[in-house]
Amino acid sequence: MRRSALPAVLAALVLALAACGGGAEDGASEDTSPTPTATDGASAADLDDGVAAVVNGEEIPADLLDSRVDTAAEAPQLAEVLEGENGEQARAQLRASILSQLIVNRIVVDGADERGLAIDDQAIAETREELTEQAGGEDAFAEQVDAAGLDEEQLTAELEAITALRLVRDDLAGGEAPERDPDATTPDPADAALQEWLVEQLREAEIVVAPEIGRWDPAQGTIVPTGAAAPPAPPQAPAGGGDTTAPTAPATSSPAATEG
């Protein structure tokens, strides 16, 4: 029996490498006033050098973040913005967005592990196979990965997080969630349960972000960057059908193709 297609919400809930925390029209301004959180204050200032963030006691190294920012910056659409008049602010936003992705990925994988769900090589391979099928084949999937600026190691990390969400979604549904009609207009209960779970995970997580990068906003599930204005437009993966916006989760563009 064919596995149910990965729902569009999975792509929407996982930040891809060059994703941004939110969009803005040219010339528009955003309210970047930080939301007070438990991570504000001395704890952020006390982070060791070389640490970009700490998630539930686990460090995210600054060199990992730097590597992913540099890779993302090579994408043509981003490179043009980063070299423009507001390039410094755009890079700050990009840096905060990618760190947000790393934080969310860590929380998602840890949350799945707490539920006793095995994110093994076989499960990750199944996720990749299904995303490849949705993309239209290996070549099309490879093009999406290249457009998102992901190397193989980074792609594996993204697939791990998407796999974690898929397994949690099925677990919340009491087993493998049934396949839905792609033209259905009613909310999917499995997607709603997954979103509620993710929002709760983000709210309960203990997150400390290096102050030079920004502050974590648990309500939005993203980092409010220090001194950033409008974010740069991320590279766009081929679009599919359906609404892929999760209101309380970060916005995304992802090599995980949405359903068409």
C-alpha positions in Angstrom: 0.0 0.0 0.0 1.3 3.4 -0.9 2.3 5.5 2.1 0.2 8.6 2.7 1.8 11.7 1.2 3.7 13.9 3.5 1.3 16.8 4.2 2.1 20.3 3.2 2.1 21.4 6.8 5.3 19.4 7.4 7.2 21.6 4.9 5.6 24.7 6.5 6.7 23.8 10.0 10.3 23.1 9.2 12.6 26.0 8.2 14.8 25.4 5.2 18.3 26.6 5.0 17.6 30.0 3.5 14.2 30.5 5.0 13.3 33.8 6.8 11.2 34.3 9.9 8.7 36.5 8.0 8.2 38.4 4.7 8.0 42.1 4.1 7.2 44.1 1.0 9.9 46.4 -0.5 10.2 49.5 1.5 8.0 48.2 4.4 9.1 48.2 7.9 8.7 45.6 10.5 8.2 45.8 14.3 11.4 44.2 15.5 10.8 45.0 19.2 11.8 41.9 21.1 9.2 40.0 23.0 10.4 39.4 26.6 11.1 35.8 27.3 12.7 33.6 29.9 15.9 33.6 27.8 16.5 37.4 28.2 18.9 38.8 30.6 22.2 37.5 32.1 21.8 34.0 30.8 22.2 35.1 27.2 25.2 37.2 28.0 26.8 34.3 29.8 27.0 32.1 26.7 30.5 30.9 25.9 32.3 32.2 22.9 31.6 30.0 19.9 28.1 29.1 21.0 25.2 30.6 18.9 22.4 29.2 21.1 21.6 26.6 23.8 18.4 24.5 23.4 17.3 22.6 26.5 20.9 22.5 27.6 22.3 21.5 24.2 24.7 23.9 22.5 24.4 24.9 18.8 28.0 25.9 17.8 28.5 29.3 16.1 30.7 27.7 13.5 27.8 25.4 12.4 25.6 28.5 12.0 28.4 30.4 10.1 28.8 27.5 7.7 25.1 27.4 6.9 24.8 31.1 6.5 27.8 31.1 4.1 26.2 28.3 2.1 22.8 30.1 2.0 24.4 33.3 0.9 25.6 31.7 -2.3 22.0 31.3 -3.5 21.5 33.9 -6.4 18.4 35.6 -5.0 20.0 36.0 -1.6 23.4 37.0 -2.9 21.8 40.0 -4.7 20.1 41.2 -1.5 23.1 40.7 0.7 25.3 42.7 -1.6 22.7 45.6 -1.8 22.3 48.8 0.2 20.8 47.0 3.2 23.1 44.0 3.0 24.2 44.1 6.6 20.7 44.1 8.0 19.7 41.4 5.5 22.5 39.2 6.6 21.6 39.7 10.3 18.0 38.6 9.4 19.3 35.6 7.5 21.6 34.6 10.3 18.7 34.8 12.8 16.4 32.8 10.5 18.9 30.0 10.0 19.6 29.8 13.7 15.8 29.7 14.2 15.7 26.7 11.9 18.4 24.9 13.8 16.6 25.5 17.0 13.3 24.3 15.7 14.9 21.2 14.2 16.5 20.4 17.5 13.3 20.8 19.4 11.3 18.7 16.9 13.9 15.8 16.9 14.1 15.9 20.7 10.3 15.9 21.0 10.0 12.9 18.8 12.7 11.1 20.8 10.8 11.8 24.0 7.8 10.0 22.5 9.9 7.0 21.8 9.8 7.4 18.1 12.8 6.0 16.2 14.3 8.4 13.7 16.6 5.9 12.1 18.2 5.7 8.7 15.3 3.7 7.3 12.7 6.3 8.4 14.8 9.1 7.0 15.2 7.2 3.7 11.4 6.8 3.5 11.0 10.5 3.9 13.5 11.3 1.2 11.9 8.8 -1.1 8.5 10.3 -0.6 9.7 13.9 -1.1 11.6 12.8 -4.2 8.3 11.3 -5.6 6.4 14.5 -4.8 9.1 16.5 -6.5 8.7 14.5 -9.7 11.9 12.4 -9.5 15.5 12.5 -8.5 16.5 15.3 -10.9 13.7 17.5 -9.8 14.4 16.9 -6.1 18.1 17.6 -6.6 17.2 20.9 -8.3 15.1 21.9 -5.3 17.9 21.0 -2.9 20.4 23.0 -4.9 18.0 26.0 -5.0 17.7 25.9 -1.2 21.5 25.8 -0.9 21.8 22.5 1.0 24.7 20.2 0.9 24.2 16.5 1.6 24.9 16.9 5.4 22.5 19.8 5.7 19.9 18.0 3.7 20.2 15.0 6.0 19.6 17.2 9.0 16.5 18.7 7.3 15.2 15.2 6.4 15.7 14.1 10.0 13.5 17.0 11.3 10.8 16.4 8.6 10.9 12.7 9.5 10.5 13.5 13.2 7.4 15.6 12.4 6.0 12.9 10.2 6.4 10.3 12.9 4.9 12.6 15.6 2.0 13.4 13.3 1.2 9.7 12.8 1.7 9.0 16.6 -0.7 11.8 17.5 -3.2 10.3 15.0 -2.9 6.9 16.7 -1.0 5.3 13.9 -0.2 6.2 10.3 -2.4 9.1 9.4 -4.8 8.3 6.5 -4.2 9.7 3.0 -6.3 12.8 2.3 -7.8 14.1 -0.9 -5.4 16.9 -2.0 -8.5 19.0 -3.0 -10.1 18.7 0.5 -10.9 22.1 2.0 -11.6 21.0 5.6 -8.8 21.2 8.1 -6.9 17.9 8.6 -7.2 16.9 12.3 -3.8 15.2 12.1 -2.2 18.5 10.9 -4.0 20.5 13.6 -2.8 18.1 16.3 0.8 18.3 15.0 0.7 22.1 14.9 -0.6 22.2 18.5 2.1 19.8 19.6 4.8 21.9 17.9 3.6 25.2 19.4 3.6 23.6 22.8 7.1 22.3 22.3 8.4 25.7 21.3 6.7 27.4 24.3 8.1 25.0 26.8 11.6 24.8 25.5 14.5 26.5 27.3 16.2 28.5 24.6 19.1 31.0 25.0 20.4 32.9 22.0 23.6 34.8 21.7 22.6 38.5 22.2 24.6 39.6 19.2 22.3 37.5 17.0 18.9 38.3 18.6 16.3 37.1 21.1 14.0 34.0 20.9 10.3 34.8 20.6 8.4 31.7 21.7 5.1 33.0 20.5 6.4 33.1 16.9 8.8 30.3 17.2 11.6 32.3 15.7 14.4 34.7 16.6 13.9 38.5 16.6 17.2 39.6 15.1 19.3 42.4 16.7 19.0 45.5 14.6 17.4 43.8 11.5 14.8 45.4 9.3 13.0 43.7 6.4 14.2 40.2 5.7 15.7 39.1 2.4 13.6 37.0 0.1 14.7 33.4 0.4 15.3 31.1 -2.6 11.9 29.6 -3.7 11.5 25.9 -4.1 8.9 24.9 -6.8 5.5 25.7 -5.4 2.8 23.2 -5.0 -0.9 23.5 -4.2 -2.5 24.1 -0.8 -2.0 26.5 2.0 1.4 25.8 3.6 1.3 28.5 6.2 1.2 27.5 9.9 0.1 30.6 11.7 2.1 30.1 14.8 5.1 28.4 13.2 8.0 30.0 11.3 7.5 30.7 7.6 9.4 28.6 5.2 10.8 27.7 1.8 11.9 24.2 1.7 13.3 21.5 -0.6 10.4 19.5 0.8 7.9 20.0 -2.1 4.4 20.7 -1.2 1.5 18.8 -2.7 0.1 19.9 -6.0 
